[in-house]
């Protein structure tokens, strides 16, 4: 069975893994997933990720605080295959007063909202993380 929204599937796996207190989760390999995971790792929401040798799966190491609370409090998909959401950089709202992160697909690649403001580019809002 083919998936129509692979990013939403990966987000659901991360969310479910953290609710179950798992150390890592697996997700099928794709380039777009890798770029989203790179932003999540750069922003400090996950520990790391690695690609299996056969390049079929991505292992995502989840991050927890000293008290055992997940690093990701809330994560959800904004733009879906049936409803694309685009925003210019001037219209991009702050998420949780700047404490959260929006992941945006721009002409400069998949980047965080902070980096998009530095580069002054807008694009498709993939997901929001807090």
C-alpha positions as CSV (number, residue, x, y, z in Angstrom):
1,X,0.0,0.0,0.0
2,X,1.4,3.4,-1.0
3,X,1.5,6.3,1.4
4,X,0.3,9.7,0.2
5,X,1.9,11.7,3.0
6,X,5.2,10.3,4.1
7,X,6.2,13.3,6.3
8,X,3.0,12.9,8.3
9,X,3.8,9.2,8.7
10,X,7.3,10.0,10.1
11,X,5.9,12.7,12.4
12,X,3.4,10.2,13.8
13,X,6.1,7.6,14.4
14,X,8.2,10.1,16.3
15,X,5.2,11.3,18.3
16,X,4.1,7.7,19.1
17,X,7.7,6.6,20.0
18,X,8.1,9.5,22.5
19,X,4.8,8.7,24.1
20,X,5.9,5.1,24.5
21,X,9.3,6.3,25.8
22,X,11.2,4.4,23.1
23,X,14.9,5.2,22.5
24,X,14.6,5.1,18.7
25,X,12.1,4.6,16.0
26,X,12.4,3.5,12.3
27,X,11.0,5.2,9.3
28,X,11.2,4.3,5.6
29,X,14.0,6.2,3.7
30,X,13.3,9.3,1.6
31,X,15.3,12.4,0.8
32,X,12.6,14.8,2.1
33,X,12.4,12.9,5.4
34,X,16.2,13.2,5.8
35,X,16.0,17.0,5.3
36,X,13.3,17.3,7.9
37,X,15.3,15.2,10.3
38,X,18.4,17.3,9.7
39,X,16.4,20.4,10.8
40,X,15.0,18.5,13.9
41,X,18.5,17.5,14.9
42,X,20.0,21.0,14.3
43,X,17.3,22.5,16.4
44,X,17.9,20.0,19.2
45,X,14.6,18.0,19.1
46,X,16.2,14.6,18.3
47,X,19.6,13.1,19.2
48,X,20.6,11.8,15.8
49,X,19.5,9.7,12.8
50,X,21.2,7.1,10.7
51,X,20.5,5.4,7.4
52,X,20.6,1.6,7.3
53,X,23.2,0.0,5.0
54,X,20.5,-1.1,2.4
55,X,19.1,2.5,2.4
56,X,15.6,1.3,3.1
57,X,15.1,2.7,6.6
58,X,16.2,5.6,8.8
59,X,16.8,5.0,12.5
60,X,15.8,8.0,14.5
61,X,17.3,8.3,18.0
62,X,14.8,10.2,20.2
63,X,15.9,12.8,22.8
64,X,14.7,13.1,26.4
65,X,15.5,15.5,29.2
66,X,17.2,14.5,32.5
67,X,13.8,13.9,34.1
68,X,12.8,11.6,31.2
69,X,10.5,14.1,29.5
70,X,10.5,14.1,25.7
71,X,12.3,16.9,23.9
72,X,9.4,17.3,21.6
73,X,6.3,18.5,23.5
74,X,4.2,19.0,20.4
75,X,4.7,18.2,16.7
76,X,2.1,18.4,13.9
77,X,1.9,18.6,10.2
78,X,0.7,21.9,8.7
79,X,0.8,21.5,4.9
80,X,-0.8,18.3,3.6
81,X,-1.0,16.8,0.1
82,X,-4.6,18.0,-0.1
83,X,-4.0,21.4,1.4
84,X,-0.7,23.1,0.8
85,X,0.1,26.0,3.1
86,X,2.5,28.7,1.9
87,X,3.7,31.8,3.7
88,X,5.9,34.7,2.9
89,X,8.5,35.5,5.5
90,X,6.8,38.6,6.6
91,X,3.5,36.8,7.1
92,X,5.1,33.8,8.9
93,X,3.9,33.9,12.5
94,X,6.1,33.0,15.5
95,X,5.3,29.6,17.0
96,X,4.9,29.7,20.8
97,X,6.3,33.2,20.8
98,X,9.5,32.1,19.1
99,X,10.2,29.1,21.4
100,X,8.8,26.6,18.9
101,X,10.1,26.0,15.4
102,X,8.4,25.9,12.0
103,X,10.1,23.7,9.3
104,X,9.8,25.3,5.9
105,X,10.5,24.0,2.4
106,X,12.0,26.9,0.5
107,X,14.0,27.5,-2.6
108,X,17.1,27.3,-0.4
109,X,16.1,23.8,0.9
110,X,14.3,22.6,3.9
111,X,15.2,24.9,6.8
112,X,13.9,26.2,10.1
113,X,11.9,29.5,10.4
114,X,14.9,31.2,12.1
115,X,17.1,30.4,9.2
116,X,14.4,31.4,6.7
117,X,14.2,34.8,8.4
118,X,18.0,35.2,8.1
119,X,17.8,34.3,4.4
120,X,14.6,36.4,3.9
121,X,12.8,33.5,2.1
122,X,9.3,32.1,2.5
123,X,7.9,28.8,1.3
124,X,5.7,25.8,2.2
125,X,5.2,25.3,6.0
126,X,5.9,21.5,6.5
127,X,5.3,21.2,10.2
128,X,5.5,22.9,13.6
129,X,7.5,21.7,16.5
130,X,7.6,22.7,20.2
